[in-house]
Amino acid sequence: MFKADWPAPFNVKTAISTREGGVSLPPYDGLNLGSHVNDRPEAVAQNRQLFRQQINMPAEPLWLNQVHGTDCVLLEQTDFSTGPFTADASTTKTKGLVSVVLTADCLPVLFCDLAGTQVAAAHAGWRGLVDGVLEQTLTQFTDPSQVMAWLGPAIGPTAFEVGDEVRLAFIEKEAKADAAFTAVPNKPGKWLADLYQLARLRLNAAGVSQIYGGGFCTYTDSDDFYSYRRDGETGRMASCIWID
């Protein structure tokens, strides 16, 4: 487990899990926090309890049913009593409510305003990123120029190979996105995509200038991170944020 390295207000707390520790067995070995990946339910429950205890989290994170969409949940207004809410981002202004997203190659993005009065977490795979999940999350803030963002562990730019359709989807939305793609030698129509650069472009265009994090690679760092692209059947890490 580690914390986001950014100059957030003192009352904004974060926690990002790794695969280290936990009780899950292979292929989920370690601290799998995803309940939707065919791991033993009792192992996931124990891992979530261990994660909470390890960082003295104020409450159980409000887990989402993520679908690679763009919906952002207002935690104050959503009833989680019947189970996970279907969305790919959540935000709150209430102390002690924990926003969380699960990832294993997709990009987790944490947000807070400069006053420390609102936080959010978003799950941005390439589909969600191109469709506007970050922008949709930012619409929940009064002034995006007063928001900072942190980019968590995702598949890195040397490992994320995509086809023409992914590159063109981004370029159609933002011409500058072309710079985030590098042609793969001897593989026509294949490109290496930089999720971090793509996210920074979209955040900048939405008015966010204070962007931190990045530089991870879930695919190449098998000791610390789960990677769906690398392993197929695997666990999930959590990126959490809350107001203390």
C-alpha positions in Angstrom: 0.0 0.0 0.0 1.1 3.5 -0.7 -0.2 7.1 -0.8 -0.6 9.5 -3.7 2.5 11.7 -4.0 0.9 15.1 -4.6 0.5 18.4 -2.7 -3.1 17.8 -1.7 -4.7 19.6 1.3 -3.7 18.0 4.6 -7.3 16.7 5.2 -7.4 14.8 1.9 -6.3 11.2 2.4 -5.4 8.6 -0.1 -4.5 4.9 -0.2 -3.5 2.8 -3.2 -3.2 -1.0 -2.8 -0.6 -3.3 -4.4 -0.9 -7.0 -4.7 1.5 -7.5 -1.8 0.0 -9.2 1.3 -3.5 -10.6 1.5 -4.8 -14.1 1.5 -5.9 -14.8 -2.1 -4.5 -17.8 -3.9 -3.1 -18.0 -7.4 -3.9 -16.6 -9.9 -5.2 -13.8 -7.6 -2.3 -14.3 -5.2 -2.0 -11.4 -2.9 -4.3 -8.6 -1.9 -7.0 -9.0 -4.5 -9.8 -6.5 -3.7 -12.0 -7.3 -6.7 -15.1 -9.3 -5.9 -16.0 -9.8 -9.6 -13.0 -11.9 -10.8 -13.9 -15.4 -9.5 -11.7 -15.2 -6.5 -13.1 -16.8 -3.3 -15.6 -14.3 -1.7 -14.2 -15.0 1.7 -10.7 -14.2 0.6 -11.8 -10.9 -1.0 -13.7 -10.0 2.2 -10.7 -10.7 4.3 -8.4 -8.7 2.0 -10.7 -5.7 2.1 -10.7 -5.9 5.9 -6.9 -6.1 6.0 -6.6 -3.1 3.6 -9.0 -1.0 5.7 -7.2 -1.9 9.0 -3.7 -1.3 7.5 -4.5 2.3 6.8 -7.1 3.0 9.5 -9.7 3.9 6.9 -12.7 5.7 8.3 -15.3 3.5 6.6 -15.7 0.7 4.1 -15.0 2.1 0.6 -18.1 2.5 -1.5 -17.2 -0.1 -4.2 -18.7 0.4 -7.7 -19.8 -1.9 -10.4 -17.5 -0.6 -13.1 -18.5 -0.9 -16.7 -16.0 1.2 -18.7 -18.6 4.0 -18.8 -18.6 7.7 -17.8 -21.1 7.9 -15.0 -20.0 9.6 -11.8 -21.9 8.9 -8.6 -22.6 11.5 -5.9 -22.0 9.4 -2.8 -24.2 11.6 -0.6 -27.2 10.9 -2.8 -26.7 7.2 -3.6 -28.1 4.3 -1.7 -25.5 1.5 -1.6 -27.6 -0.7 0.8 -28.7 -3.1 -2.0 -25.3 -3.6 -3.5 -22.7 -1.9 -5.7 -23.8 1.1 -7.8 -23.1 0.9 -11.5 -20.7 3.7 -12.4 -17.0 4.4 -13.2 -16.4 7.3 -10.9 -17.6 8.7 -7.6 -17.3 12.0 -5.7 -18.1 13.3 -2.3 -18.0 16.4 -0.1 -18.8 14.4 3.1 -16.0 13.6 5.5 -15.4 9.9 6.0 -17.0 8.7 2.8 -14.4 6.8 0.7 -14.4 7.0 -3.1 -12.7 4.0 -4.7 -12.0 2.5 -8.1 -10.6 -0.9 -8.9 -8.0 -1.4 -11.7 -5.6 -3.9 -13.2 -4.1 -1.9 -16.2 -6.8 0.8 -16.6 -5.9 4.2 -15.2 -7.2 5.3 -11.8 -7.4 9.0 -11.4 -7.9 10.7 -8.0 -9.2 14.3 -7.7 -9.5 16.9 -5.0 -10.2 20.7 -5.0 -7.5 23.0 -3.7 -9.6 23.8 -0.6 -9.9 20.2 0.4 -13.7 20.3 0.4 -14.4 17.7 -2.4 -12.7 14.5 -3.6 -13.4 12.0 -6.5 -12.0 8.8 -8.0 -12.4 7.8 -11.6 -11.7 4.5 -13.5 -10.3 5.4 -16.9 -9.6 2.5 -19.3 -9.1 3.7 -22.9 -12.9 3.4 -23.6 -13.8 5.5 -20.6 -11.0 8.0 -21.3 -12.0 8.6 -24.9 -15.7 8.8 -24.0 -15.1 11.4 -21.3 -15.2 9.8 -17.8 -12.6 12.4 -16.5 -14.6 15.3 -17.9 -17.8 13.9 -16.5 -16.2 13.6 -13.1 -15.0 17.2 -13.3 -18.5 18.5 -14.0 -19.2 17.6 -10.4 -16.7 20.3 -9.3 -17.6 24.0 -9.2 -14.3 25.1 -10.9 -12.0 22.6 -12.7 -9.2 25.1 -12.6 -9.2 24.7 -8.8 -8.9 20.9 -9.0 -5.7 18.8 -8.9 -5.5 15.3 -10.2 -3.2 12.3 -9.5 -2.6 9.5 -12.0 -2.3 6.1 -10.4 -0.8 2.7 -11.5 -1.8 1.8 -15.1 -0.3 -0.1 -18.0 2.7 1.9 -19.2 3.5 3.4 -22.6 6.0 0.7 -23.6 3.5 -2.1 -23.0 0.0 -0.9 -24.1 -0.3 -2.0 -27.7 -3.5 -1.0 -29.5 -4.9 -0.9 -33.0 -5.8 1.8 -35.4 -9.3 2.1 -34.1 -8.1 3.2 -30.6 -5.7 5.8 -31.9 -8.3 7.2 -34.3 -11.0 7.4 -31.6 -8.7 9.6 -29.5 -7.5 11.8 -32.4 -11.2 12.4 -33.4 -11.7 14.0 -30.0 -8.4 15.7 -29.7 -5.9 16.2 -32.5 -3.0 16.5 -30.1 -3.6 12.9 -29.0 -1.6 11.8 -32.0 1.6 12.5 -30.0 0.6 9.9 -27.4 0.9 7.0 -30.0 4.1 5.4 -31.3 4.0 3.0 -34.2 5.1 -0.5 -33.4 7.9 -1.6 -35.8 7.0 -4.4 -38.2 3.4 -4.4 -37.0 1.2 -2.3 -39.4 -1.8 -0.8 -37.7 -0.4 -1.4 -34.2 0.5 1.4 -31.8 1.9 1.9 -28.3 -0.4 4.2 -26.4 0.5 6.4 -23.5 -2.5 6.5 -21.2 -0.8 9.0 -18.9 -0.2 11.4 -21.7 -3.7 11.0 -23.1 -5.2 11.6 -19.6 -3.0 14.8 -19.2 -4.2 16.1 -22.5 -7.9 15.6 -21.6 -7.4 17.0 -18.1 -5.6 20.1 -19.5 -8.4 20.7 -22.0 -10.9 20.5 -19.2 -9.2 23.1 -17.2 -7.0 21.1 -14.8 -3.4 22.2 -14.8 -2.1 20.6 -11.6 -1.6 17.0 -12.6 0.6 14.6 -10.6 1.6 10.9 -10.6 2.1 8.7 -13.6 5.2 6.8 -14.4 3.9 3.4 -13.2 3.5 0.2 -15.4 1.2 -2.5 -14.1 2.2 -4.8 -17.0 6.0 -4.8 -16.3 5.9 -4.6 -12.5 4.5 -8.0 -11.7 5.8 -7.9 -8.1 3.7 -4.9 -7.1 0.7 -4.9 -9.5 -2.0 -7.0 -11.1 -2.2 -6.7 -14.9 -5.2 -8.0 -16.9 -3.3 -7.6 -20.2 -0.3 -9.6 -18.8 -2.2 -12.4 -16.9 -5.8 -12.5 -18.1 -7.3 -14.0 -14.9 -6.0 -11.9 -12.1 -6.9 -9.6 -9.1 -7.6 -5.9 -8.8 -5.9 -3.0 -6.9 -7.9 -0.2 -5.3 -7.3 3.5 -5.4 -9.1 5.3 -2.6 -9.6 8.9 -1.5 -11.5 10.6 1.3 -11.8 13.7 3.4 -10.6 13.3 6.9 
